[in-house]
Amino acid sequence: VAPGTAKLQAALRIQGGAASTGLTVTASVVDLATSVRTDAPVTVIRQSDDGPTRLLAVDLATGELKPGRYALECLVKEPASGENAVSSIEFTVK
């Protein structure tokens, strides 16, 4: 990822999510050198269902990232059941 990147995109697959309504998605970026966690506002840009799986494409406003190692963490909540699904990936800005 290039320094100064202010937005990332992610694709999320939520097993059993096709039957859910009102899913909420939150995200944060963690600086792995300092453990500082910053919320990344999420905008759903596309969603569809593949059988029982809900597919989401999202924009994540990360602020301008400086060189370093980061983790992106996404959390999807299903309000009716209270269940959560978490996904994360590490990446480097250089």
N, C-alpha and C positions, 0 to 999 in steps of 0.2 A: 504494500500500500504506500502511496506517495505521501511525503510530509505535507501537512496543510489540508489533507482530506477532511471534508466537513460532513460527508454523508456516505454511509455504506448501504448496501442492499443485502438482504438475506432471504432465503427460501426456507419455509418451515413446513414440516409434514406432521400433522396432529392425528395420530391413530384414534379412530372413533369420534373425531371432531365433526364429521359431516352431520351427525345427528344433534350436535350442540348448537345452541343459540346464545349470543351474547359473549362469545369468547373475548377475553381481554389479553392483549400482548404488551408486555413491558420489557425494556432492555436496559442494560448498563454496560459501560466499558470500564475495565479494570486495568490500571497501569500496573504491570507485573513487577516493576522495580520498586514502586512505593506502596502498592496495595490500595491506592486511592481509587474509589469507585465513583463513576459519574453516570447519572441517568442519561439515557439516550432516547429522546422522544421518538415514538414509533408511528408511522403512517402506513396503513395497509393499502397497497397499490393494486393488488389483484388477489382474488380468492376463488377457489373452485373446489369441487369434490371429486375424488377418485375412489368410487366405491365408498367404504366407510371412513376414508381418510380425507381430512380437510387440508388443502394446500393453500398456503399464504405466501405472497411476495410482499416484502415490507421494505420501506426506506427507514433508515436509522440516522437521526441527526446526532453526529458524534462531536461536534465542535471541531476546531482545527487541530488535528492530531500532530504531535511532535514526534520526532524519531524515538523509537523504543519498542518494547514488547508489550502487547496488550492481550486481554481476553475479552471477547464479546459474549455476554450472557443474555439469553432470551428466556422469558418466563411466560407461559400461556396458562391462564386460569379459566376454568369452566365454572361459572357461578352456580348452576343448579346443584352440582355434586360437590363443589368445593375442591375438586381435584386440580393439581398443578402439574405441568410438564416443563422441564428445564432442559435447555440445550446450551452448549458453550463451545467456543473455538478460540484458539490462540492465533495471533497474527503479529507481524512485525511491520513497523513503519520505518522506511529507510529511503 
